[in-house]
Amino acid sequence: MEKFTQHTGVGVPLRRSNVDTDQIIPAVYLKRVTRTGFEDALFAAWRGDPSFVLNQDAYRNGSVLVAGPDFGTGSSREHAVWALKDYGFKVVISARFADIFRGNSGKQGLLAAQVAQEDVELIWKILETNPGTEITVDLAARTVQCDDVVVPFQVDDYTRWRLMEGLDDIGLTLQHVDEIEAFEQRREPWRPKTLPAKHLPPVEIKAARPVEVAIGRRPA
Amino acid sequence: MAGTLAEKVWDAHVVRRGTDGAPDLLYIDLHLVHEVTSPQAFEGLRLAGRQVRRPDLTLATEDHNTPTLDIDRPIADATSRTQIETLRRNAAEFGVRIHSLGDADQGIVHQVGPQLGLTQPGLTVVCGDSHTSTHGAFGALAFGIGTSEVEHVLATQTLPLAPFKTMAITVNGRLPEGATSKDIILAVIAKIGTGGGQGYVLEYRGEAIRALSMEARMTICNMSIEAGARAGMIAPDETTFEYLKGRPHAPEGADWDAAVEYWRTLRSDDDAVFDAEVVLDAGDLEPFVTWGTNPGQGLPLSGSVPVPEQIADPTERVAAERAIEYMGLTPGQPLREIKVDTVFIGSCTNGRIEDLRSVAKVVRGRKKADDVRVLVVPSSARVRLQAEAEGLDKIFLEFGAEWRNAGCSMCLGMNPDQLAPGERSASTSNRNFEGRQGKGGRTHLVSPLVAAATAIRGTLSSYADLGTGRPAPDGSPLTDADRGLQTV
């Protein structure tokens, strides 16, 4: 994972609250098995509208998303983070993030920077008055600077440390494999295991078939 | 020292305490896997040359992408087929147990764990799916994770995590006739908001919760995520032990006795201090429906679509305007006047045998409204078999509903079961976001009883709207069991 200390890029004002993961990336895109190539999925339903912010030339190549509160609610789909990253975003700013989304962002090196709503409003004003204005996000100092406005943001110490060092979680954990083994020795024997498999006797499952729908609705 | 149920389960799983703000390393007892969030995780393992550390604590099934018709034929959609084949290949390569489409133990992942007796009190359970919170109904600490975390658990059987805060949700009193556990959770979400539970694990307590069956408790824990919470939990009790006894992976003999003795300790101490508390009276509740585009935009069915001008908070007002427009509703319109064209009964929220029984009780001997399409999708192949053994399928077919194979189906628009643009559903699922059930689809979240009554009348309806209080021509009244309450 690349180290992240500071990023400067065009700010994109997304004046919507409660942006849920179905809006960030509709479920249909979750069918892919690859890790990359999700840039077209980002806000797919909204991008069909020519007036949507990402369809404006000034914001099209933005890399700092400034959104309304409660960003990323809904599903655990990490694809939401991949879509933002593949499009080119390095930072998302919001007054409040859904927990799972915040966790997923941290894993992937997309900085979820929590900024007070009144500060978000200031930034939106600047971005809308002068489209194309850049924002500088300083992870070391925990500040967001947009034109002459400098405001603080919140990020937990551990995520900040990991992003600044460019460290991957699995490698960090495997440094403690003896403690994992020691824990496993202590687990109670009656805790369940999936193998060897136990289940009720197998039974043939009959397939349901499409029905003729007599009332003129779409067939099944 | 630890006082609450969540804290006790957490402390029992700490492999290594985090210091200086670092997270704890938590051991994971059960890792459930499905086809959508695992491909890149297995790919990551492969690239790093790693194995699955504990295949014997891992279980996979196919649910999101799977069709619910013609399941013995190749999956039509190419990308769905690829995802399912990828999971099968990964399971074979890494030695992970899998129950594939056509297997009697296949189903929605959050039904498969409980029905096999794998979900037990005091476990940590994770899955790459936000509704993993369902398993909290057993007193397990169960939560959804992203694909990177799926990879982490596969590789290490642990997760680095910061402890959640705790919120006690006490529901006193008794549910009135026609109201169900689904209405409890919809009311909770409307009360605390879709962000209200953020950072918290919600513990549900109180006599109304104790009175619920395991399946009804699963409905509540399932939708905890929609209140922004990471997890929901209900302390185990005799109801829980009764459900588990004899299930394939439940402990037996001396192990059973040892387990139950431990499980009995899994409750919040009387003097436990929670970070937040909410209290509701179940007696105040009535059938609840969502009118908007997030699960918090809900109201009693007796209410009306909000009038935005009357909403004080500007962010809420704008959100309501947008939702009302997307949903094609009129401010002030009585909710009972909303006409639907589709009724979906199913999902990890309400697709279990008790849900199907309560629907069958209402629709037996009746016909559905002419211009409504009704889909009944059991949450697992075993639930389907049980429903057929009880003759419920015949009741649904007589009613005019479609009877499908198990899967996530119309809950989310990832498989062929979808709404067309502009179509409106009454759905027993858990999310009503824009486009959730299909692009341009309009979703109203309801309980199984409301879904059944709606399918009969064609507009959003409660069981009481059917008239006499006797739900079927054979005269048998709706019982507590039909609403998920224990028969004491």
HADDOCK unambig.tbl for C-alpha pairs under 7 A between the chains (distance, minus, plus):
assign (segid A and resid 22 and name CA) (segid B and resid 433 and name CA) 6.92 0.50 0.50
assign (segid A and resid 22 and name CA) (segid B and resid 436 and name CA) 6.62 0.50 0.50
assign (segid A and resid 27 and name CA) (segid B and resid 412 and name CA) 6.98 0.50 0.50
assign (segid A and resid 27 and name CA) (segid B and resid 413 and name CA) 6.23 0.50 0.50
assign (segid A and resid 27 and name CA) (segid B and resid 414 and name CA) 5.71 0.50 0.50
assign (segid A and resid 28 and name CA) (segid B and resid 413 and name CA) 6.60 0.50 0.50
assign (segid A and resid 28 and name CA) (segid B and resid 414 and name CA) 5.13 0.50 0.50
assign (segid A and resid 30 and name CA) (segid B and resid 36 and name CA) 6.40 0.50 0.50
assign (segid A and resid 31 and name CA) (segid B and resid 36 and name CA) 6.50 0.50 0.50
assign (segid A and resid 31 and name CA) (segid B and resid 79 and name CA) 5.61 0.50 0.50
assign (segid A and resid 31 and name CA) (segid B and resid 80 and name CA) 5.79 0.50 0.50
assign (segid A and resid 31 and name CA) (segid B and resid 83 and name CA) 6.24 0.50 0.50
assign (segid A and resid 32 and name CA) (segid B and resid 79 and name CA) 6.47 0.50 0.50
assign (segid A and resid 32 and name CA) (segid B and resid 83 and name CA) 6.95 0.50 0.50
assign (segid A and resid 33 and name CA) (segid B and resid 39 and name CA) 5.53 0.50 0.50
assign (segid A and resid 33 and name CA) (segid B and resid 40 and name CA) 6.35 0.50 0.50
assign (segid A and resid 33 and name CA) (segid B and resid 83 and name CA) 6.19 0.50 0.50
assign (segid A and resid 34 and name CA) (segid B and resid 40 and name CA) 6.36 0.50 0.50
assign (segid A and resid 35 and name CA) (segid B and resid 40 and name CA) 6.09 0.50 0.50
assign (segid A and resid 70 and name CA) (segid B and resid 195 and name CA) 6.66 0.50 0.50
assign (segid A and resid 74 and name CA) (segid B and resid 226 and name CA) 6.67 0.50 0.50
assign (segid A and resid 75 and name CA) (segid B and resid 129 and name CA) 6.95 0.50 0.50
assign (segid A and resid 75 and name CA) (segid B and resid 130 and name CA) 5.36 0.50 0.50
assign (segid A and resid 76 and name CA) (segid B and resid 128 and name CA) 6.68 0.50 0.50
assign (segid A and resid 76 and name CA) (segid B and resid 129 and name CA) 5.61 0.50 0.50
assign (segid A and resid 76 and name CA) (segid B and resid 130 and name CA) 5.01 0.50 0.50
assign (segid A and resid 76 and name CA) (segid B and resid 144 and name CA) 6.16 0.50 0.50
assign (segid A and resid 76 and name CA) (segid B and resid 145 and name CA) 5.89 0.50 0.50
assign (segid A and resid 76 and name CA) (segid B and resid 146 and name CA) 5.43 0.50 0.50
assign (segid A and resid 77 and name CA) (segid B and resid 146 and name CA) 5.85 0.50 0.50
assign (segid A and resid 78 and name CA) (segid B and resid 146 and name CA) 5.01 0.50 0.50
assign (segid A and resid 78 and name CA) (segid B and resid 147 and name CA) 5.86 0.50 0.50
assign (segid A and resid 98 and name CA) (segid B and resid 198 and name CA) 6.57 0.50 0.50
assign (segid A and resid 98 and name CA) (segid B and resid 228 and name CA) 6.62 0.50 0.50
assign (segid A and resid 99 and name CA) (segid B and resid 198 and name CA) 6.34 0.50 0.50
assign (segid A and resid 99 and name CA) (segid B and resid 199 and name CA) 6.26 0.50 0.50
assign (segid A and resid 100 and name CA) (segid B and resid 145 and name CA) 6.91 0.50 0.50
assign (segid A and resid 104 and name CA) (segid B and resid 146 and name CA) 5.93 0.50 0.50
assign (segid A and resid 107 and name CA) (segid B and resid 148 and name CA) 6.71 0.50 0.50
assign (segid A and resid 157 and name CA) (segid B and resid 21 and name CA) 6.34 0.50 0.50
assign (segid A and resid 158 and name CA) (segid B and resid 21 and name CA) 6.13 0.50 0.50
assign (segid A and resid 158 and name CA) (segid B and resid 22 and name CA) 5.36 0.50 0.50
assign (segid A and resid 170 and name CA) (segid B and resid 152 and name CA) 5.63 0.50 0.50
assign (segid A and resid 179 and name CA) (segid B and resid 15 and name CA) 6.41 0.50 0.50
assign (segid A and resid 180 and name CA) (segid B and resid 15 and name CA) 6.15 0.50 0.50
assign (segid A and resid 183 and name CA) (segid B and resid 15 and name CA) 5.99 0.50 0.50
assign (segid A and resid 190 and name CA) (segid B and resid 251 and name CA) 6.08 0.50 0.50
assign (segid A and resid 190 and name CA) (segid B and resid 255 and name CA) 5.52 0.50 0.50
assign (segid A and resid 190 and name CA) (segid B and resid 259 and name CA) 6.66 0.50 0.50
assign (segid A and resid 192 and name CA) (segid B and resid 118 and name CA) 6.06 0.50 0.50
assign (segid A and resid 192 and name CA) (segid B and resid 249 and name CA) 6.35 0.50 0.50
assign (segid A and resid 193 and name CA) (segid B and resid 56 and name CA) 5.39 0.50 0.50
assign (segid A and resid 193 and name CA) (segid B and resid 57 and name CA) 5.29 0.50 0.50
assign (segid A and resid 194 and name CA) (segid B and resid 56 and name CA) 4.96 0.50 0.50
assign (segid A and resid 194 and name CA) (segid B and resid 57 and name CA) 5.40 0.50 0.50
assign (segid A and resid 194 and name CA) (segid B and resid 58 and name CA) 6.28 0.50 0.50
assign (segid A and resid 194 and name CA) (segid B and resid 59 and name CA) 6.48 0.50 0.50
assign (segid A and resid 195 and name CA) (segid B and resid 56 and name CA) 4.64 0.50 0.50
assign (segid A and resid 198 and name CA) (segid B and resid 248 and name CA) 5.46 0.50 0.50
assign (segid A and resid 198 and name CA) (segid B and resid 249 and name CA) 6.36 0.50 0.50
assign (segid A and resid 199 and name CA) (segid B and resid 116 and name CA) 6.58 0.50 0.50
assign (segid A and resid 199 and name CA) (segid B and resid 248 and name CA) 5.15 0.50 0.50
assign (segid A and resid 200 and name CA) (segid B and resid 248 and name CA) 6.77 0.50 0.50
assign (segid A and resid 202 and name CA) (segid B and resid 104 and name CA) 5.86 0.50 0.50
assign (segid A and resid 203 and name CA) (segid B and resid 104 and name CA) 5.76 0.50 0.50
assign (segid A and resid 204 and name CA) (segid B and resid 104 and name CA) 6.87 0.50 0.50
assign (segid A and resid 205 and name CA) (segid B and resid 102 and name CA) 5.86 0.50 0.50
assign (segid A and resid 205 and name CA) (segid B and resid 103 and name CA) 6.94 0.50 0.50
assign (segid A and resid 205 and name CA) (segid B and resid 104 and name CA) 6.21 0.50 0.50
assign (segid A and resid 207 and name CA) (segid B and resid 69 and name CA) 6.21 0.50 0.50
assign (segid A and resid 207 and name CA) (segid B and resid 70 and name CA) 5.32 0.50 0.50
assign (segid A and resid 207 and name CA) (segid B and resid 71 and name CA) 5.42 0.50 0.50
assign (segid A and resid 207 and name CA) (segid B and resid 72 and name CA) 6.22 0.50 0.50
assign (segid A and resid 207 and name CA) (segid B and resid 405 and name CA) 6.66 0.50 0.50
assign (segid A and resid 208 and name CA) (segid B and resid 69 and name CA) 4.83 0.50 0.50
assign (segid A and resid 208 and name CA) (segid B and resid 70 and name CA) 5.87 0.50 0.50
assign (segid A and resid 208 and name CA) (segid B and resid 404 and name CA) 5.49 0.50 0.50
assign (segid A and resid 208 and name CA) (segid B and resid 405 and name CA) 6.04 0.50 0.50
assign (segid A and resid 209 and name CA) (segid B and resid 69 and name CA) 5.29 0.50 0.50
assign (segid A and resid 209 and name CA) (segid B and resid 70 and name CA) 5.56 0.50 0.50
assign (segid A and resid 210 and name CA) (segid B and resid 69 and name CA) 6.42 0.50 0.50
assign (segid A and resid 215 and name CA) (segid B and resid 371 and name CA) 6.46 0.50 0.50
